Amino acid sequence: MPFRGPDICVLSNPRSGTAMRNPGAVERAMAVFGPRAELRPFSGDPADEARRALRDGFRVIVAAGGDGTVAGVAHALAGSEAALAVLPMGTFNYFARGLGMPEDADGAAQAILDGAPHDIAVGTLNGRVFLNNVSIGLYPAILEEREATYARFGRYRILAHLASLRTILRFQRPHGMELQQDDTRHRIRTPMLFVARSAYQLDQFGLEGAQAISDDRFVLFLAPQQTRLGFLRLAWKLVRRKVDHGRDVLVSTPRRIAVSIRGRRRISVALDGEKLKMRLPLRTEIADHQLQVIVPPAHPVAGKSA
């Protein structure tokens, strides 16, 4: 069949880390895509932009940005016939790196053209899709400090780590919460609850759980530390990939999680690098067969639906 026009829509976030440090990266990717692709820069909600691209009939929608941009596009595409592709243009790019996407724009664009769509399961938080992680407690505070640091000095990974340290030193009281995992309910007091869906991110910090991700489950980490010093020790162990599972963190692998906090209606949540205010209770579930993702040739897919 003759080629009749663009079937790839590239949604570009010009405020992503790579785009700000390397202004020509998106243009180099577009040169690789050629006439098959149309570029649409945006500055608002990536989910809204992805819905417009869906209505316009694009078959592949490329999220050119960081993990927050990718998650927003994924939320819009979940349940549709269009495939998500990723140009890793953020600071950490956990989802793209987990797919095995090259981190240079030219290589990533070629990998998208050569790749194929794979059906994957995704996590949902109160119905909103996420791909890497969800957290409450200390981590959303870290994101707030990180964004303030980025605004002053630029989007660099070393600044993200320094922001984490500053937040730990301003340690806040732990949350007392009612936690349900699948059919088990209990109460716990913890300064941080972290729900992981990225095997790549776990591996970066020497954490267990990659097999659970492949089995389409979450990996839930609870931090029992109650002091600044305890968190500083945990941060240092994470950097050295020396975390003691069961002592430094409590680990479980549910498919459904619900969190309530007595006396609270809303809470700050970190979702794939974005800080949001969300209504309690928080309900996290695995949604099977929800998203088509372009994967480079011969790369295994963690968390693929059966």
Secondary structure as UniProt FT lines:
FT   STRAND          8..12
FT   TURN            14..15
FT   HELIX           17..21
FT   TURN            23..24
FT   HELIX           25..33
FT   HELIX           34..36
FT   STRAND          37..41
FT   HELIX           46..55
FT   TURN            56..57
FT   STRAND          60..65
FT   HELIX           67..77
FT   TURN            78..79
FT   STRAND          83..88
FT   HELIX           94..99
FT   HELIX           105..114
FT   STRAND          116..125
FT   TURN            126..127
FT   STRAND          128..130
FT   STRAND          133..137
FT   HELIX           138..153
FT   HELIX           157..169
FT   STRAND          175..181
FT   TURN            182..183
FT   STRAND          184..190
FT   STRAND          192..196
FT   HELIX           199..204
FT   TURN            205..206
FT   HELIX           210..214
FT   TURN            215..216
FT   STRAND          219..222
FT   HELIX           228..240
FT   TURN            246..248
FT   STRAND          249..252
FT   STRAND          256..260
FT   TURN            262..263
FT   STRAND          266..271
FT   TURN            272..273
FT   STRAND          274..279
FT   STRAND          282..295
FT   TURN            297..298
FT   TURN            302..303
//
